[in-house]
């Protein structure tokens, strides 16, 4: 698998993510693959779990009124 760098404007710090979530401005999309999910010690509280293979199909139904923060592997 090839890693691709993300543009700096789409990355936020964990502290900034926490602030946005606590204010209700954002929700977390848990896009962790099944293999990684099985090894997780903890999952983000109140995250919306979507397997990566289902993301494109479920994208139209995601809330648009808040920022979507993704957690993925």
C-alpha positions as CSV (number, residue, x, y, z in Angstrom):
1,X,0.0,0.0,0.0
2,X,1.3,3.4,-0.9
3,X,1.0,6.3,1.6
4,X,-0.2,9.6,0.2
5,X,0.4,12.9,2.0
6,X,-2.7,14.9,2.8
7,X,-2.8,18.7,2.2
8,X,-2.1,20.6,5.4
9,X,-5.6,22.3,5.2
10,X,-7.4,19.0,5.7
11,X,-5.4,17.9,8.8
12,X,-6.3,19.1,12.3
13,X,-4.8,18.4,15.7
14,X,-6.4,16.0,18.2
15,X,-7.0,19.0,20.5
16,X,-8.8,21.0,17.7
17,X,-10.9,17.9,16.8
18,X,-11.9,17.5,20.5
19,X,-13.0,21.2,20.7
20,X,-15.1,20.9,17.5
21,X,-16.7,17.7,18.7
22,X,-17.5,19.0,22.2
23,X,-19.0,22.2,20.7
24,X,-21.2,20.0,18.5
25,X,-19.7,21.4,15.4
26,X,-18.3,18.1,14.2
27,X,-18.9,14.3,14.3
28,X,-16.3,11.6,13.9
29,X,-16.6,9.1,11.2
30,X,-14.8,5.9,12.2
31,X,-13.5,4.5,8.9
32,X,-11.1,2.0,10.4
33,X,-10.8,-1.2,8.4
34,X,-12.1,-4.5,9.9
35,X,-8.6,-5.9,10.5
36,X,-7.6,-2.8,12.4
37,X,-10.9,-2.6,14.2
38,X,-10.4,-6.1,15.7
39,X,-7.1,-4.9,17.2
40,X,-8.3,-1.5,18.6
41,X,-8.1,-1.0,22.3
42,X,-10.6,1.8,22.3
43,X,-12.9,3.5,19.8
44,X,-13.9,7.2,19.7
45,X,-17.0,7.8,21.8
46,X,-20.2,8.5,19.7
47,X,-18.3,7.9,16.4
48,X,-20.3,6.9,13.4
49,X,-18.7,3.5,12.3
50,X,-18.6,3.0,8.6
51,X,-16.5,0.2,7.1
52,X,-14.2,1.7,4.3
53,X,-15.9,-0.5,1.7
54,X,-19.2,1.1,2.4
55,X,-18.1,4.8,2.6
56,X,-18.9,5.8,-1.0
57,X,-22.4,4.3,-0.8
58,X,-23.2,5.9,2.5
59,X,-21.7,9.3,1.8
60,X,-25.0,10.8,0.4
61,X,-26.8,10.0,3.7
62,X,-24.2,11.6,6.0
63,X,-25.2,14.7,7.9
64,X,-24.3,18.0,6.1
65,X,-24.9,20.4,9.0
66,X,-21.7,19.5,10.9
67,X,-18.1,18.9,9.9
68,X,-17.1,15.3,9.3
69,X,-13.9,14.3,10.9
70,X,-12.6,11.0,9.7
71,X,-10.5,8.5,11.6
72,X,-9.0,5.9,9.3
73,X,-6.2,3.4,8.8
